């Protein structure tokens, strides 16, 4: 029964540390980090799908903007000039 005493004191020290302020802060930080990783893992496919869907809306507008910019550029003779007031 002499071995029971050190085992109890070891458990007591571990529990004392875990429920101290430092231990509680460490557990909260680990909980937040683990929650972040789990959330990222669960939502990754959904986010990729949303990105692919929004790309189909974005690309036509991008092409229209490029065409408008090129039209303005070519309407000015292919070069952009600035007028200086002297």
One Martini backbone bead per residue (centre of mass of N, CA, C, O) as a GRO file, in nm:
protein
   86
    1UNK     BB    1   0.049   0.067  -0.001
    2UNK     BB    2   0.293   0.263  -0.073
    3UNK     BB    3   0.217   0.321  -0.389
    4UNK     BB    4  -0.047   0.496  -0.363
    5UNK     BB    5   0.057   0.776  -0.277
    6UNK     BB    6   0.214   0.876  -0.536
    7UNK     BB    7  -0.025   0.842  -0.733
    8UNK     BB    8  -0.214   1.046  -0.594
    9UNK     BB    9  -0.022   1.291  -0.610
   10UNK     BB   10  -0.004   1.295  -0.917
   11UNK     BB   11  -0.305   1.334  -0.977
   12UNK     BB   12  -0.334   1.588  -0.808
   13UNK     BB   13  -0.135   1.761  -0.972
   14UNK     BB   14  -0.278   1.740  -1.244
   15UNK     BB   15  -0.554   1.856  -1.152
   16UNK     BB   16  -0.444   2.122  -1.044
   17UNK     BB   17  -0.335   2.222  -1.317
   18UNK     BB   18  -0.593   2.199  -1.498
   19UNK     BB   19  -0.764   2.394  -1.277
   20UNK     BB   20  -0.608   2.616  -1.334
   21UNK     BB   21  -0.557   2.896  -1.508
   22UNK     BB   22  -0.351   2.779  -1.706
   23UNK     BB   23  -0.504   2.520  -1.778
   24UNK     BB   24  -0.763   2.656  -1.883
   25UNK     BB   25  -0.631   2.822  -2.104
   26UNK     BB   26  -0.512   2.583  -2.259
   27UNK     BB   27  -0.784   2.440  -2.315
   28UNK     BB   28  -0.913   2.673  -2.476
   29UNK     BB   29  -0.702   2.688  -2.698
   30UNK     BB   30  -0.729   2.395  -2.794
   31UNK     BB   31  -1.031   2.414  -2.859
   32UNK     BB   32  -1.008   2.633  -3.078
   33UNK     BB   33  -0.811   2.491  -3.268
   34UNK     BB   34  -0.975   2.235  -3.312
   35UNK     BB   35  -1.229   2.380  -3.421
   36UNK     BB   36  -1.092   2.503  -3.668
   37UNK     BB   37  -1.009   2.238  -3.805
   38UNK     BB   38  -1.290   2.114  -3.823
   39UNK     BB   39  -1.427   2.340  -3.983
   40UNK     BB   40  -1.240   2.329  -4.228
   41UNK     BB   41  -1.298   2.034  -4.301
   42UNK     BB   42  -1.614   2.065  -4.337
   43UNK     BB   43  -1.604   2.343  -4.541
   44UNK     BB   44  -1.423   2.305  -4.791
   45UNK     BB   45  -1.616   2.201  -5.017
   46UNK     BB   46  -1.819   2.435  -5.003
   47UNK     BB   47  -1.622   2.665  -5.075
   48UNK     BB   48  -1.535   2.556  -5.350
   49UNK     BB   49  -1.817   2.557  -5.478
   50UNK     BB   50  -1.869   2.861  -5.449
   51UNK     BB   51  -1.628   2.951  -5.621
   52UNK     BB   52  -1.716   2.813  -5.886
   53UNK     BB   53  -1.991   2.960  -5.910
   54UNK     BB   54  -1.881   3.258  -5.903
   55UNK     BB   55  -1.703   3.239  -6.158
   56UNK     BB   56  -1.943   3.232  -6.365
   57UNK     BB   57  -2.018   3.536  -6.290
   58UNK     BB   58  -1.737   3.682  -6.329
   59UNK     BB   59  -1.626   3.627  -6.618
   60UNK     BB   60  -1.819   3.800  -6.798
   61UNK     BB   61  -1.745   4.070  -6.661
   62UNK     BB   62  -1.447   4.062  -6.728
   63UNK     BB   63  -1.476   4.054  -7.037
   64UNK     BB   64  -1.635   4.318  -7.064
   65UNK     BB   65  -1.417   4.502  -6.944
   66UNK     BB   66  -1.193   4.438  -7.145
   67UNK     BB   67  -1.346   4.523  -7.400
   68UNK     BB   68  -1.394   4.818  -7.315
   69UNK     BB   69  -1.098   4.895  -7.280
   70UNK     BB   70  -1.005   4.827  -7.570
   71UNK     BB   71  -1.199   5.015  -7.718
   72UNK     BB   72  -1.091   5.276  -7.598
   73UNK     BB   73  -0.801   5.239  -7.687
   74UNK     BB   74  -0.864   5.219  -8.002
   75UNK     BB   75  -1.023   5.493  -8.025
   76UNK     BB   76  -0.740   5.651  -7.949
   77UNK     BB   77  -0.518   5.494  -8.144
   78UNK     BB   78  -0.348   5.295  -7.937
   79UNK     BB   79  -0.303   5.552  -7.749
   80UNK     BB   80  -0.205   5.725  -7.466
   81UNK     BB   81  -0.277   6.061  -7.402
   82UNK     BB   82  -0.152   6.369  -7.276
   83UNK     BB   83  -0.241   6.683  -7.172
   84UNK     BB   84  -0.066   6.978  -7.170
   85UNK     BB   85  -0.043   7.289  -6.988
   86UNK     BB   86   0.141   7.567  -7.156
   0.00000   0.00000   0.00000
